[in-house]
Amino acid sequence: MKIVVLIKEVPDTWGERRLDLETGLADRAASAGVLDEIDERAVEAALAHADAHPGTEIVVLAMAPASAAATVRKALAMGATSAVHVVDDALRGSDLLLTADVLAAAVRRTGFDLVIAGNVSTDGGGGVIPAMVAELLGVPQLTALSSIEVTDDAVSGDRVSDAGTLRVSASLPAVVSVTEALPEGRFTTFKGIMAAKKKPYETLNAAELGVEAEDPAQARYIMLSVAERPPREAGTKIVDEGDAGEKLAAFLVAEGVA
């Protein structure tokens, strides 16, 4: 079985995160780039299956600048078999649609039985890439799984909703996304880090995937403006002088809460 895991380098959530006010894009220099934690869990889900099923091939796939190579190799150090890294300056600032196009083209080129992704990244937060990739590949999708079981011909898992827990399943090939309910990614070891340097690492650009990144038709959205987040202001303090309830109600109405 071949499992492709979609991974992403994101700004460290413990560091400062801000937008570039000229481009409107995330300022990647504001903090260190790291492998998104939800993607570590996706890699771990694939590795757990591989541990119990020798011969499973795990390919990690990233669309990121060349500087993200160390982040991609972390997934290899965790235990993935090989990596595919899409690097192309023309893809800088890609929207969700173009990103999904590129990832789907890379998955299709690589071949797959199952694609595993995190349900939502910590930087963009769109939460739709797995579903979009599944649509482009023409395969079933099981999103936001809190558990995952894979057999030779199917994948299943639990999806938690406000109404309860759903048990969902699909025949392979398929695309799934996982939530933070799954186990954390395993720690890398010195042996794994050294082994990662020798594992297959393929670098591709948009043209090699058949995606015309510079086509004007690919500009599917236009950013009209971007502004720095205003500084935090002091909150409103209500002193109870017998009318605190009325003051609180008036405050909530003014804020549009009530």
NORQUIHU-V598178 format. One record per pair of residues at least 12 apart in sequence whose C-alpha atoms are under 8 Angstrom apart, sorted by the first residue. I is the first residue (numbers start at 1). J is the second residue. D is the distance in Angstrom with one decimal. If there is no record, write none. Layout:
BEGIN
i=I j=J d=D
i=I j=J d=D
END
This chain:
BEGIN
i=1 j=55 d=7.3
i=1 j=56 d=5.0
i=1 j=57 d=6.1
i=1 j=112 d=7.8
i=1 j=113 d=6.1
i=1 j=152 d=7.5
i=2 j=56 d=6.1
i=2 j=57 d=4.7
i=2 j=58 d=5.9
i=2 j=59 d=7.4
i=2 j=111 d=7.5
i=2 j=112 d=5.2
i=2 j=113 d=5.3
i=2 j=114 d=6.7
i=3 j=46 d=6.9
i=3 j=56 d=7.5
i=3 j=57 d=6.1
i=3 j=58 d=4.9
i=3 j=59 d=6.2
i=3 j=112 d=5.9
i=3 j=113 d=6.0
i=3 j=114 d=4.8
i=3 j=115 d=5.7
i=3 j=116 d=7.2
i=4 j=58 d=5.8
i=4 j=59 d=4.7
i=4 j=60 d=5.7
i=4 j=61 d=6.8
i=4 j=107 d=7.2
i=4 j=112 d=6.3
i=4 j=113 d=8.0
i=4 j=114 d=6.3
i=4 j=115 d=4.7
i=4 j=116 d=6.3
i=5 j=39 d=8.0
i=5 j=42 d=6.7
i=5 j=43 d=6.2
i=5 j=46 d=7.6
i=5 j=58 d=7.2
i=5 j=59 d=6.2
i=5 j=60 d=4.7
i=5 j=61 d=6.0
i=5 j=115 d=5.7
i=5 j=116 d=4.8
i=5 j=117 d=5.8
i=6 j=39 d=7.2
i=6 j=60 d=6.0
i=6 j=61 d=5.0
i=6 j=62 d=6.1
i=6 j=115 d=7.3
i=6 j=116 d=6.4
i=6 j=117 d=5.0
i=6 j=118 d=7.6
i=7 j=35 d=7.3
i=7 j=36 d=7.3
i=7 j=39 d=5.3
i=7 j=40 d=7.9
i=7 j=60 d=6.6
i=7 j=61 d=5.9
i=7 j=62 d=5.2
i=7 j=72 d=7.8
i=7 j=117 d=7.0
i=7 j=118 d=7.9
i=8 j=35 d=6.0
i=8 j=36 d=5.9
i=8 j=39 d=7.0
i=8 j=62 d=5.8
i=8 j=63 d=7.1
i=8 j=64 d=7.3
i=8 j=121 d=7.8
i=9 j=33 d=5.9
i=9 j=34 d=5.3
i=9 j=35 d=4.8
i=9 j=36 d=5.9
i=9 j=64 d=7.1
i=9 j=68 d=6.6
i=9 j=71 d=6.5
i=9 j=72 d=7.9
i=10 j=33 d=5.4
i=10 j=34 d=5.5
i=10 j=35 d=6.3
i=10 j=36 d=5.7
i=10 j=121 d=7.9
i=10 j=122 d=7.0
i=10 j=123 d=6.1
i=11 j=28 d=6.3
i=11 j=30 d=7.8
i=11 j=31 d=5.7
i=11 j=32 d=5.7
i=11 j=33 d=4.6
i=11 j=34 d=6.2
i=11 j=123 d=7.0
i=12 j=31 d=6.0
i=12 j=32 d=5.6
i=12 j=33 d=5.7
i=12 j=34 d=5.7
i=13 j=122 d=7.5
i=15 j=30 d=7.7
i=15 j=31 d=5.4
i=15 j=32 d=7.4
i=16 j=30 d=6.1
i=16 j=31 d=5.9
i=17 j=30 d=6.2
i=17 j=31 d=6.8
i=18 j=30 d=7.0
i=19 j=228 d=7.4
i=21 j=226 d=6.1
i=21 j=227 d=6.4
i=21 j=228 d=7.0
i=22 j=226 d=7.9
i=24 j=223 d=7.5
i=24 j=225 d=7.7
i=24 j=226 d=5.8
i=25 j=93 d=6.5
i=33 j=68 d=7.5
i=33 j=71 d=7.6
i=34 j=71 d=6.1
i=35 j=71 d=5.6
i=35 j=72 d=7.5
i=35 j=74 d=7.7
i=36 j=121 d=6.9
i=36 j=122 d=6.9
i=37 j=184 d=7.8
i=37 j=185 d=7.8
i=38 j=118 d=5.1
i=38 j=119 d=7.5
i=38 j=120 d=7.5
i=38 j=121 d=7.1
i=38 j=178 d=7.7
i=38 j=179 d=6.9
i=38 j=180 d=6.3
i=39 j=117 d=6.4
i=39 j=118 d=5.1
i=40 j=75 d=7.5
i=40 j=184 d=6.8
i=40 j=185 d=4.8
i=41 j=118 d=7.4
i=41 j=178 d=7.7
i=41 j=180 d=7.3
i=41 j=182 d=6.3
i=41 j=183 d=6.1
i=41 j=184 d=5.1
i=41 j=185 d=4.9
i=42 j=116 d=6.0
i=42 j=117 d=5.6
i=42 j=118 d=5.8
i=42 j=177 d=7.7
i=42 j=178 d=6.5
i=42 j=185 d=7.9
i=43 j=60 d=7.9
i=43 j=75 d=7.1
i=43 j=80 d=7.6
i=43 j=116 d=7.8
i=43 j=185 d=6.9
i=44 j=183 d=7.2
i=44 j=184 d=7.0
i=44 j=185 d=5.0
i=44 j=186 d=6.7
i=45 j=148 d=7.6
i=45 j=182 d=7.6
i=45 j=183 d=7.7
i=46 j=58 d=6.9
i=46 j=116 d=7.5
i=47 j=79 d=6.8
i=47 j=80 d=7.2
i=49 j=150 d=7.2
i=57 j=80 d=7.7
i=57 j=81 d=5.9
i=58 j=80 d=5.1
i=58 j=81 d=5.0
i=58 j=82 d=6.7
i=59 j=80 d=6.2
i=59 j=81 d=5.9
i=59 j=82 d=4.9
i=59 j=83 d=5.3
i=59 j=84 d=7.1
i=60 j=72 d=7.6
i=60 j=75 d=7.1
i=60 j=76 d=7.7
i=60 j=80 d=6.8
i=60 j=82 d=6.5
i=60 j=83 d=4.8
i=60 j=84 d=6.2
i=61 j=83 d=5.9
i=61 j=84 d=4.8
i=61 j=85 d=5.9
i=61 j=86 d=7.8
i=61 j=103 d=7.8
i=61 j=106 d=7.9
i=61 j=107 d=7.9
i=62 j=84 d=6.5
i=62 j=85 d=5.0
i=62 j=86 d=6.1
i=62 j=103 d=7.9
i=63 j=85 d=5.9
i=63 j=86 d=4.6
i=63 j=87 d=6.3
i=63 j=99 d=7.9
i=63 j=102 d=7.9
i=63 j=103 d=7.2
i=64 j=85 d=7.1
i=64 j=86 d=6.3
i=64 j=87 d=5.8
i=64 j=88 d=7.9
i=65 j=86 d=7.9
i=65 j=87 d=5.4
i=65 j=88 d=7.0
i=65 j=89 d=7.4
i=66 j=87 d=5.9
i=69 j=85 d=7.9
i=72 j=85 d=7.7
i=73 j=193 d=8.0
i=73 j=196 d=6.2
i=73 j=197 d=7.6
i=74 j=188 d=7.4
i=74 j=193 d=7.4
i=74 j=196 d=7.8
i=76 j=192 d=7.7
i=76 j=193 d=7.8
i=76 j=196 d=5.1
i=76 j=199 d=7.4
i=77 j=188 d=5.8
i=77 j=189 d=7.3
i=77 j=192 d=4.5
i=77 j=193 d=4.7
i=77 j=194 d=7.6
i=77 j=195 d=6.8
i=77 j=196 d=4.9
i=78 j=185 d=7.9
i=78 j=186 d=6.6
i=78 j=187 d=6.8
i=78 j=188 d=5.2
i=78 j=189 d=7.8
i=78 j=192 d=6.4
i=78 j=193 d=7.9
i=79 j=192 d=6.9
i=81 j=199 d=6.8
i=81 j=200 d=7.6
i=82 j=199 d=5.8
i=82 j=200 d=4.9
i=82 j=201 d=5.9
i=83 j=199 d=7.9
i=83 j=200 d=6.4
i=83 j=201 d=4.8
i=83 j=202 d=6.2
i=84 j=106 d=8.0
i=84 j=201 d=6.0
i=84 j=202 d=4.8
i=84 j=203 d=5.9
i=84 j=204 d=7.4
i=85 j=201 d=7.4
i=85 j=202 d=6.1
i=85 j=203 d=4.8
i=85 j=204 d=6.3
i=86 j=203 d=5.8
i=86 j=204 d=4.8
i=86 j=205 d=5.5
i=86 j=206 d=7.4
i=87 j=203 d=6.6
i=87 j=204 d=6.1
i=87 j=205 d=5.3
i=87 j=206 d=7.8
i=88 j=204 d=7.9
i=88 j=205 d=5.2
i=88 j=206 d=6.4
i=90 j=213 d=6.0
i=90 j=214 d=6.3
i=91 j=206 d=7.7
i=91 j=213 d=6.2
i=95 j=220 d=7.4
i=95 j=221 d=7.5
i=96 j=126 d=7.7
i=96 j=128 d=7.9
i=96 j=129 d=6.7
i=97 j=132 d=7.7
i=97 j=220 d=7.7
i=98 j=213 d=7.8
i=98 j=218 d=6.7
i=99 j=129 d=7.8
i=100 j=129 d=5.9
i=100 j=132 d=6.0
i=100 j=133 d=5.4
i=100 j=136 d=7.9
i=101 j=133 d=7.2
i=101 j=136 d=7.3
i=101 j=211 d=7.4
i=102 j=206 d=7.1
i=102 j=209 d=7.2
i=102 j=211 d=6.6
i=103 j=133 d=7.0
i=104 j=133 d=5.3
i=104 j=134 d=7.8
i=104 j=136 d=6.4
i=104 j=137 d=6.3
i=105 j=209 d=5.9
i=105 j=210 d=7.5
i=105 j=211 d=7.8
i=106 j=209 d=6.4
i=108 j=137 d=7.3
i=109 j=209 d=7.6
i=112 j=173 d=7.1
i=113 j=172 d=6.0
i=113 j=173 d=4.6
i=113 j=174 d=6.8
i=114 j=172 d=6.6
i=114 j=173 d=5.4
i=114 j=174 d=5.2
i=114 j=175 d=5.9
i=114 j=176 d=7.7
i=115 j=174 d=6.4
i=115 j=175 d=4.6
i=115 j=176 d=6.2
i=116 j=175 d=6.1
i=116 j=176 d=5.1
i=116 j=177 d=5.6
i=116 j=178 d=7.4
i=117 j=130 d=6.4
i=117 j=175 d=7.9
i=117 j=176 d=6.4
i=117 j=177 d=4.6
i=117 j=178 d=6.4
i=118 j=130 d=7.9
i=118 j=177 d=5.1
i=118 j=178 d=5.1
i=118 j=179 d=6.4
i=119 j=143 d=6.8
i=119 j=144 d=5.5
i=119 j=177 d=4.9
i=119 j=178 d=5.3
i=119 j=179 d=5.7
i=130 j=143 d=7.4
i=130 j=175 d=6.8
i=130 j=176 d=6.9
i=130 j=177 d=6.3
i=131 j=143 d=7.2
i=131 j=175 d=7.6
i=133 j=175 d=7.8
i=134 j=174 d=7.2
i=134 j=175 d=5.7
i=139 j=173 d=6.4
i=139 j=174 d=5.3
i=139 j=175 d=7.0
i=140 j=170 d=6.4
i=140 j=171 d=7.5
i=140 j=172 d=7.9
i=140 j=173 d=7.5
i=140 j=174 d=5.0
i=140 j=175 d=6.3
i=141 j=170 d=7.6
i=141 j=174 d=5.8
i=141 j=175 d=4.8
i=141 j=176 d=5.6
i=142 j=156 d=7.9
i=142 j=168 d=7.1
i=142 j=169 d=7.2
i=142 j=170 d=7.4
i=142 j=174 d=7.8
i=142 j=175 d=6.4
i=142 j=176 d=4.6
i=142 j=177 d=6.6
i=143 j=159 d=7.6
i=143 j=175 d=8.0
i=143 j=176 d=5.3
i=143 j=177 d=4.7
i=143 j=178 d=6.7
i=144 j=159 d=6.0
i=144 j=160 d=7.9
i=144 j=176 d=7.6
i=144 j=177 d=5.3
i=144 j=178 d=5.0
i=144 j=179 d=5.5
i=145 j=157 d=5.9
i=145 j=158 d=5.4
i=145 j=159 d=4.8
i=145 j=160 d=7.5
i=145 j=176 d=7.4
i=145 j=177 d=6.2
i=145 j=178 d=4.6
i=145 j=179 d=5.9
i=146 j=158 d=5.5
i=146 j=159 d=5.8
i=146 j=160 d=6.9
i=146 j=178 d=6.1
i=146 j=179 d=5.5
i=146 j=180 d=7.3
i=146 j=181 d=5.1
i=146 j=182 d=5.9
i=147 j=159 d=7.7
i=147 j=178 d=7.5
i=147 j=181 d=7.3
i=147 j=182 d=6.3
i=148 j=178 d=8.0
i=153 j=171 d=5.9
i=153 j=172 d=5.3
i=153 j=173 d=7.9
i=154 j=169 d=7.1
i=154 j=170 d=5.7
i=154 j=171 d=4.2
i=154 j=172 d=5.0
i=154 j=173 d=7.8
i=155 j=169 d=5.6
i=155 j=170 d=5.6
i=155 j=171 d=6.4
i=155 j=172 d=6.8
i=155 j=174 d=7.7
i=156 j=168 d=5.6
i=156 j=169 d=4.0
i=156 j=170 d=6.4
i=157 j=169 d=6.5
END
